[in-house]
Amino acid sequence: MAMQIVHTPQAPAPIGPYSQAVRHGDLLYISGQIALDPQTGSLVGENVKEET
């Protein structure tokens, strides 16, 4: 079973050497995503509720 790299242009571009997610079979591994404003690149929110 091959791994599938998942990428969406609707999310901010990764700034490090990682994929947004990797699918392997029925599992989806999601890398550390942070709440960034795509226009400014600034962090959004001060807590988890505001970031989601």
N, C-alpha and C positions, 0 to 999 in steps of 0.2 A: 504494500500500500504506500503510495507516494504522498509526500507532504505537499500542501498547497499554500503558497504565500498569499495572504489576503491584504489587499490595499484598496483604499477608497479615496478619491480626490476630495470627498466631502469632509474629510478630517484634516487637521493641520499636518503638513509634511513632517516626517520624523527628522529630528535634529541630531540623531545619533545613529550608530550602525545596527539598527534593529528594524524588524517588520512590525506593522500595526497588529497583525495576528498571523498565526499559522494554523492551518487545519490539517489534522491527521486522522482519517477515518471519521468517527462521530465526535471527536474532541476538537475544541477550538481553544488554542492557547493565545491569550491576549497579553501583549506586552504593556509595560507601565505607561499608561496614557495619563496625561495631566490636562487640566482644563485651561486651554489657551484660547484667547480671542484670535481667530484667524486673520483679522485685519491688522491688529496691532502686535500680535505675538506676546501680549501680556497675560499673566495669570489672571484667571477669573474666579471670583468668590473667595471667601475667607473660611469656608467649611465645606464638608462633603455635600451637604444638601444644596448649597449654592452652586457647586461644581457639576452637579448631575442634572 
